Amino acid sequence: MKRIEKFVDSMYLNVQGDQQEIHELKAEMENHLLEAVHELKAQGRTEQQAITIAIKRFGEEKEIRAVIGQLFEIQKVFAKRTLYIAVVCLIVTMSSFYFLWKVEESTAQGISDTDSLISYELKDKNVITRDMKRKIEALVEDTNYVSGVTIYKSKNIISRSGENYIEYHWKGVQPDFQYQRTIWAPKWLGADFHTSGNGDEQWFVSIDNRSFSQLEVIVLFVGMTIYWTLFTIWAIINAYHQKRLGTGWIFMFVCFNILGYLIYCFTGGKNCSTTANQSSFNDYI
């Protein structure tokens, strides 16, 4: 029935997408129309009458073409945007994590330098003079991450366990010097305070500092969860429209993400691109 073939071809005239999928949808539409024609002929209609009625029931040609084109475009855009957002999320997450990691690394180095400078001021001194206190306070003020310094005489907090093993117990001991200040540390950003201590046989120095290690973990976990989910959705969509989706592939995508999708491609997945093709015609009509 050439008339039906021409009608079906006209529906997909300017549709962009996977050619095999388009061919399958055209065949499905044609079979649907042919079934309608046979039913109408069984009711006493002539072939031409049956074809005309079947096509008319299917809807106006322009409207159908517009709907098909829109559905193809919507799916293409959805798949592209899903992958695009996943990739952007991955880049932002890794960039943010790297930035926070560098901040923490810089803070650790700064604390080490501050501790060394304080230890230098205390070297070979039996008491902490007023001038020494001012210098230590200035060292703290020069940073934006140290919230306090506490200094003890080692002999007051030291305990030995064996000949070479020394433990420091400064909790509850009156310090020889203490300086505290308030620094920017918003809780909503996951800021926290850590305490580190270092000492020798004469002095023990405890430094309180701001840390964003909790924010590091939150950024990495939330960002990777969003990326992982979006990429998995995109991979499942592609596998579904390539008619290869199964429980095994879903497991691979969920558990191994991009590695699972690469395995899918190398084992016969076709058109491993950013475009997910359309579902069967009956899903829409």
C-alpha positions in Angstrom: 0.0 0.0 0.0 2.1 2.8 -1.4 -0.2 5.5 0.1 0.4 4.4 3.6 4.2 4.1 3.0 4.3 7.6 1.7 2.3 8.9 4.6 4.6 7.2 7.1 7.7 8.5 5.3 6.3 12.0 5.4 5.9 11.8 9.2 9.6 11.3 9.6 10.8 13.5 6.8 13.0 15.9 8.8 13.3 13.9 12.0 16.9 13.6 13.4 17.9 10.6 15.4 19.2 7.1 15.3 18.3 5.7 11.8 17.6 2.2 13.0 15.2 3.4 15.7 13.5 5.6 13.1 13.1 2.7 10.8 11.6 0.5 13.6 9.2 3.3 14.5 8.1 3.8 10.9 7.6 0.0 10.6 5.5 0.0 13.8 3.4 3.0 12.6 2.9 1.3 9.2 1.8 -2.0 10.8 -0.6 -0.1 13.0 -2.2 1.6 10.0 -2.4 -1.6 8.0 -4.2 -3.3 10.9 -6.7 -0.4 10.9 -7.2 -0.8 7.1 -7.8 -4.5 7.4 -10.4 -4.0 10.1 -12.2 -1.3 8.0 -12.1 -3.5 4.9 -13.6 -6.3 7.0 -16.5 -3.9 7.8 -17.2 -3.5 4.1 -15.0 -0.5 3.2 -13.1 -0.3 0.0 -9.3 -0.3 0.2 -9.0 3.4 -0.6 -11.8 4.3 1.8 -10.2 2.2 4.5 -6.8 3.9 4.0 -8.3 7.4 4.0 -10.2 6.7 7.3 -7.2 5.0 9.0 -5.0 8.0 8.2 -7.7 10.4 9.2 -8.1 8.7 12.5 -4.4 8.8 13.1 -4.6 12.6 13.0 -3.6 15.5 10.9 -0.3 15.0 9.1 1.2 18.3 10.3 0.2 17.7 13.9 1.7 14.2 14.0 4.9 15.4 12.4 5.2 18.2 14.9 4.6 15.8 17.8 7.2 13.3 16.6 9.8 16.0 16.0 9.2 17.5 19.4 9.5 14.1 21.1 12.7 13.3 19.4 14.1 16.8 20.3 12.9 16.6 23.9 14.7 13.3 24.5 17.8 14.5 22.7 17.9 17.6 24.9 17.1 15.7 28.1 19.9 13.2 27.5 22.4 15.9 26.6 21.5 18.1 29.6 21.7 15.1 32.0 25.2 14.3 30.9 26.2 18.0 30.7 25.0 18.6 34.3 26.7 15.4 35.5 30.0 16.5 33.9 29.7 20.0 35.3 28.9 18.7 38.7 32.0 16.4 38.6 34.3 19.3 37.6 32.8 21.6 40.2 33.1 18.9 42.9 36.7 18.0 42.1 37.7 21.7 41.8 36.1 22.6 45.1 37.6 19.6 46.8 41.1 20.4 45.4 40.7 24.0 46.6 39.7 23.0 50.1 42.5 20.4 50.2 45.0 23.1 49.3 43.6 25.4 51.9 44.0 22.6 54.5 47.5 21.8 53.3 48.4 25.5 53.5 46.9 25.7 57.0 48.9 22.7 58.1 52.1 24.3 56.8 51.3 27.6 58.4 50.7 25.9 61.8 54.0 24.1 61.5 55.7 27.4 60.7 54.0 29.2 63.6 54.9 26.3 66.0 58.5 26.5 64.9 58.6 30.3 65.4 57.1 30.0 68.9 59.5 27.2 69.8 62.4 29.4 68.6 61.2 32.2 70.9 61.0 29.7 73.8 64.3 28.0 73.2 66.6 28.0 76.2 64.2 30.3 78.2 63.1 29.3 81.7 60.2 31.8 81.9 58.0 33.6 79.4 58.6 37.3 79.5 56.2 40.1 78.6 58.2 40.7 75.4 58.0 37.1 74.5 54.3 37.1 75.0 53.8 40.1 72.7 55.9 38.3 70.0 53.8 35.1 70.3 50.6 37.1 70.2 51.8 38.8 67.1 52.6 35.5 65.4 49.1 34.3 66.1 47.5 37.6 64.8 49.5 37.2 61.6 47.5 34.1 60.7 43.8 33.9 59.9 43.4 30.3 61.0 45.0 30.0 64.5 42.4 30.7 67.3 44.7 30.2 70.3 48.0 29.2 71.7 48.6 27.5 75.1 52.1 26.9 76.5 53.1 24.6 79.3 56.3 23.6 81.0 57.0 20.1 79.8 57.9 18.9 83.3 54.3 19.7 84.5 52.6 17.6 81.8 55.0 14.9 80.8 54.7 11.3 81.8 57.1 8.5 80.7 56.2 5.0 79.7 59.4 3.2 79.2 62.7 4.8 78.5 62.0 6.3 75.1 58.2 6.8 75.1 56.9 10.1 76.4 53.2 11.1 76.7 51.9 14.6 77.3 48.8 15.2 79.5 48.0 18.8 79.5 44.3 18.6 80.1 43.4 20.3 83.4 47.0 21.6 83.9 47.4 25.4 84.5 49.3 26.8 81.5 52.3 29.2 81.7 50.8 31.2 78.9 47.6 31.3 77.0 46.3 33.5 74.2 42.8 33.1 72.6 41.0 35.0 69.9 37.9 34.8 67.8 38.3 34.0 64.1 35.9 33.5 61.2 34.6 29.9 61.4 31.0 29.6 60.2 29.3 26.4 61.3 27.1 26.4 58.2 30.3 25.8 56.1 31.3 22.9 58.3 34.1 24.8 60.0 35.6 23.0 63.1 38.5 23.5 65.4 41.4 21.1 65.8 44.1 21.1 68.4 47.7 20.1 67.8 50.6 19.9 70.2 54.3 19.7 70.0 57.0 19.9 72.7 60.5 19.3 73.9 62.0 18.7 77.3 61.4 22.3 78.3 58.2 23.6 76.7 55.0 22.2 75.2 53.0 24.3 72.7 49.4 23.6 72.0 47.8 25.3 69.0 44.1 25.6 68.2 43.2 26.1 64.5 40.3 26.3 62.2 39.7 23.4 59.9 37.4 22.8 56.9 38.0 19.1 56.7 34.3 18.4 57.4 33.4 20.6 54.4 35.9 18.7 52.3 34.0 15.4 53.0 30.6 17.0 52.5 31.5 18.5 49.2 33.1 15.3 47.9 30.2 13.1 49.1 27.3 15.3 47.9 29.0 16.3 44.6 30.0 12.7 43.7 26.5 11.4 44.6 24.8 13.9 42.3 27.3 13.2 39.5 27.1 9.4 40.0 23.3 9.5 39.9 23.0 11.7 36.8 25.6 9.7 34.8 23.9 6.4 35.8 20.5 7.8 34.6 22.1 8.9 31.3 23.8 5.5 30.8 20.5 3.6 31.5 18.6 5.8 29.0 21.1 5.1 26.3 21.2 1.4 27.0 17.4 1.3 27.0 17.0 3.0 23.6 19.7 0.8 22.2 17.6 -2.2 23.4 20.5 -3.7 25.4 19.3 -2.7 28.9 19.2 -5.5 31.4 19.7 -6.1 35.1 23.4 -6.8 34.6 24.0 -3.5 32.8 22.0 -1.5 35.4 24.2 -3.1 38.0 27.3 -2.2 36.1 26.2 1.5 35.7 25.2 1.9 39.3 28.3 0.2 40.8 31.0 1.2 38.3 29.6 4.3 36.6 31.7 5.5 33.7 33.9 2.3 33.9 30.7 0.2 33.6 29.6 2.3 30.6 32.9 1.9 28.9 32.6 -1.9 29.3 29.1 -1.6 27.8 30.5 0.2 24.8 33.5 -2.1 24.3 31.2 -5.2 24.4 28.9 -4.1 21.6 27.1 -0.9 22.7 26.3 1.2 19.7 26.2 4.9 19.4 27.9 5.6 22.8 27.2 9.3 22.5 25.5 12.0 24.5 22.2 11.5 22.6 19.6 9.1 23.9 17.2 8.0 21.2 13.5 7.6 21.5 11.3 4.8 22.8 8.9 2.8 20.8 6.1 4.6 18.9 3.4 3.2 21.1 4.9 5.0 24.1 3.9 8.3 22.6 0.8 7.7 20.4 
